[in-house]
Amino acid sequence: MAELHALLAEFDSPERLIDAARRLGGQGWRLEAFTPFPVEGLGRMLGFADNRVPRAMLIGGATGALLGFLMQVATNLDYPLWIGGRPLIAVPAFLLICFEMLVLGAVLAGIGTMLIANRLPRLHHPVFAADRLDLSADDRFFLAILADAAFDRDAAGKALAAMHPRAIIEVPA
């Protein structure tokens, strides 16, 4: 028997998709959804509560601002210019560069963390080869029960069939 990545159910409305995700998620299945537009509340039902990107942006921003400040301090101490009685470490003059480095550090950390968290770049995903998935770009909503170590094909098929989808599609790994 072929290795299975997921069982995919096709629905014709976001309401039916949300109802199926709520019921199947309550039964403990690992779910993934494919929709033509964002569906309010679906992410919560699928268990998306990942906050790694905001944390990474906070750390990256703080690190960038600190490095920007230290870079200017080191430069002014190595090459002192005594101009108009200005102190060598003039914090107000350093704030613009600190802000720019804060933004740069936050953006780079956010993009890097997002790419790692989403396992990108991924040039191929098994679900993309599923029949009819191209309809998810138009007007169909798909809910996948992902196969894991404890996956039972028959139980998953019965659980999806109880949701009365338009079609159930097997997605090979």
Secondary structure, 3 states (H helix, E strand, C coil): CCCEEEEEEEECCHHHHHHHHHHHHHCCCCEEEECCCCCCCHHHHCCCCCCHHHHHHHHHHHHHHHHHHHHHHHHHHHCCCCCCCCCCCCHHHHHHHHHHHHHHHHHHHHHHHHHHHCCCCCCCCHHHHCCCHHHHHCCCEEEEEECCCCCCHHHHHHHHHCCCCCEEEEEEC
